[in-house]
Amino acid sequence: MSALDGIEGVLFDCYNTLIDIRTDERGIETYRTLSSWLAYHGVSIDPETLKNEYWRLCRQHIEKAGEQFAEIKIEKVFRDICYQYKIWDIDEKKLGRRAARTFRAASIRKKQAFPESLRLLDHLRDMPKGIVSNAQRVFSEQELRHLGLYDHFDTVVFSSDYGYKKPDARLFWKALGPMGLKPEKVLFIGDSYENDILAPQRIGMRSMFIHEAWNIPNGGGY
């Protein structure tokens, strides 16, 4: 059986599926870089305090979300930090977005598109495609664009836009709606057993791991 038999559209996870990435959001060096950047934008906070505040506020925002699989917008976390530690008048909303992107840039250790995934996308170029990712639009859209991936897709769904994340079934429906396809006609491809294999199967989609999907251009199936 071919992996694409009866399939009319394909949905992908993003990170560790399309993008090979490694980040360090725990190391103090990430917060040293961001602390130094913030100092030039009217916010005075030392790296250790910045790290502690970031994780404390992330937990606080998640608790307030009231969802089983809660998602937050990290630009709002940084907005709160900027407001609390400002030393002159700032636009904390705008600066929060810029701080979120600077934080991401400071934390990146590796970021590149998987060559095998690019080959797969080329193979699927005439089929409707989308992304459903537990990701932050504030920087994930830019990463997809920077790596030349964004324009391959008809719809892109980021969990940060909705306040909940995979394995919540609602996130998959956010992509299926614009594609106009029934779940049984869609294949989901990803790297997480819970989020990308089991969760889409629960609503009727087929699913497979990305390292298996890389064989599709060679006629690979199940």
C-alpha atoms as one frame of an Amber mdcrd trajectory, in Angstrom:
protein
   0.000   0.000   0.000   1.370   3.391  -0.991   1.464   6.020   1.732  -0.480
   8.356  -0.560  -3.242   5.966  -1.688  -6.548   7.792  -1.212  -4.774  10.879
   0.153  -5.785  14.306  -1.169  -3.800  16.532   1.194  -0.850  16.389   3.573
  -0.291  18.166   6.890   3.124  18.508   8.505   4.518  19.255  11.905   7.228
  21.923  11.768  10.180  21.457  14.113  12.200  18.246  13.852  10.032  17.455
  10.836  10.671  20.252   8.339  13.254  22.190  10.349  16.243  20.581  12.027
  16.645  22.757  15.101  18.434  22.918  18.414  17.894  25.662  20.989  19.129
  26.445  24.484  16.436  28.154  26.535  17.925  27.105  29.867  21.528  28.213
  29.529  22.390  31.538  31.141  24.256  32.725  28.049  20.945  33.093  26.212
  19.717  35.437  28.944  22.979  37.369  29.051  22.541  38.207  25.379  18.917
  39.230  25.827  19.638  41.212  29.008  22.312  43.176  27.182  19.950  43.852
  24.255  17.160  45.004  26.576  19.515  47.466  28.276  19.621  49.451  25.025
  15.823  49.529  24.838  14.939  50.914  28.253  14.722  47.692  30.271  17.150
  46.925  33.089  17.167  43.309  34.272  20.129  41.064  35.032  20.444  37.696
  33.242  19.617  35.482  36.237  16.536  37.512  37.145  15.489  37.557  33.497
  15.709  33.785  33.298  13.728  33.290  36.497  11.092  35.823  35.486  10.690
  34.295  32.053   9.954  30.805  33.376   7.796  32.099  36.243   5.637  34.140
  33.886   5.389  31.289  31.374   3.946  29.091  34.121   1.615  31.893  35.219
   0.288  32.459  31.697  -0.253  28.718  31.211  -2.167  28.451  34.480  -4.409
  31.360  33.473  -5.166  29.842  30.071  -7.525  27.232  31.530  -6.833  24.661
  28.819  -5.821  21.021  29.175  -3.084  21.559  26.593  -2.504  25.261  27.113
  -0.416  27.424  24.817   0.764  30.977  25.416   2.208  33.849  23.424   5.731
  34.463  24.616   5.659  38.029  23.331   3.133  38.656  26.123   5.555  37.169
  28.646   8.254  39.560  27.453   5.742  42.423  27.373   5.161  41.856  31.084
   8.893  41.712  31.791   9.550  44.893  29.826   6.793  46.737  31.650   7.991
  45.599  35.081  11.666  46.429  34.529  11.488  49.501  32.283  13.668  52.470
  33.232  12.155  54.925  30.755   8.931  55.174  28.758   8.625  52.313  26.280
   6.027  50.682  24.072   6.046  47.398  25.989   3.784  45.613  23.493   6.048
  46.393  20.554   9.186  45.766  22.578   7.764  42.453  23.824   7.519  41.201
  20.252  11.045  42.318  19.462  12.349  40.778  22.696  10.688  37.448  21.842
  12.510  37.368  18.509  15.788  38.430  20.086  15.372  35.698  22.713  14.847
  33.155  19.953  17.888  34.354  18.037  19.996  34.192  21.206  18.827  30.652
  21.970  19.374  29.121  18.509  22.272  26.694  18.225  21.220  24.975  15.000
  18.549  25.787  12.405  18.263  24.387   8.906  15.731  22.696   6.668  16.044
  18.930   6.402  17.193  18.216   2.818  15.015  15.091   2.836  11.966  17.173
   3.758  12.664  19.628   0.953  12.810  16.692  -1.450   9.510  15.399  -0.065
   7.850  18.795  -0.471   8.994  18.943  -4.067   7.521  15.488  -4.635   4.201
  16.704  -3.163   4.250  20.038  -4.981   0.884  19.475  -6.718  -0.931  18.351
  -3.555  -2.555  20.697  -0.987  -0.315  20.988   2.049  -0.397  22.600   5.459
   1.458  22.902   8.738   0.047  22.298  12.218   2.706  23.162  14.774   3.066
  23.745  18.492   4.945  26.938  17.785   5.126  30.670  18.326   4.030  32.679
  15.308   6.114  35.660  16.496   9.265  33.901  15.308   8.223  30.596  13.680
   6.723  32.256  10.602   9.971  34.160  10.056  11.985  30.959  10.415   9.868
  29.186   7.825  10.208  32.138   5.463  13.952  32.466   6.040  14.475  28.794
   5.192  12.327  29.014   2.056   9.617  26.724   3.414   6.606  28.965   4.029
   5.431  29.296   0.438   5.184  25.518   0.014   2.037  25.503   2.151  -1.580
  26.493   1.590  -2.316  26.902   5.294  -0.100  27.305   8.372  -1.503  26.832
  11.887   0.533  27.857  14.934  -0.683  26.940  18.416   0.208  30.382  19.789
  -2.663  31.865  17.760  -5.289  29.796  19.595  -4.251  29.267  23.221  -4.115
  25.474  22.949  -1.739  23.024  21.309  -1.460  19.487  20.023  -2.654  16.898
  20.878  -5.824  19.039  21.153  -7.914  17.981  18.147  -9.151  21.527  17.554
  -5.766  22.537  16.183  -5.975  19.959  13.379  -9.448  21.152  12.438  -8.070
  24.693  12.077  -6.038  23.404   9.127  -8.570  20.960   7.702 -11.216  23.673
   7.374  -9.308  25.931   4.945  -8.115  22.885   2.988 -11.714  21.736   2.525
 -10.770  18.106   3.099 -12.187  15.363   5.295  -9.764  13.872   7.848  -9.702
  10.474   6.148  -8.335  12.120   3.000  -5.395  13.730   4.816  -2.023  12.338
   5.874  -0.274  13.903   8.872   3.530  13.734   9.022   5.576  14.530  12.126
   8.056  13.357  14.727   6.024  13.081  17.956   4.158   9.833  18.660   1.546
  11.535  20.867   1.105  14.796  18.952   1.674  13.760  15.335   0.772  10.074
  15.145  -1.909   9.289  17.728  -3.643  12.690  17.870  -4.447  12.980  14.132
  -5.521   9.320  14.044  -8.100  10.065  16.736 -10.009  12.300  14.315  -9.664
   9.945  11.354  -6.488  11.064   9.640  -3.705   8.766   8.616  -0.275   9.558
  10.012   3.361   8.591   9.726   6.727   9.539  11.157   8.833  11.968   9.141
  11.759   9.559   8.745   9.326   7.103   7.113   7.787   9.831   4.944  11.204
  10.665   3.534  10.879   7.400   1.569   7.686   8.518  -0.213   9.538   9.958
  -3.227  11.111   6.505  -3.645   7.682   4.843  -3.697   7.726   4.093   0.032
   4.556   3.071   1.832   3.510   1.451   5.079
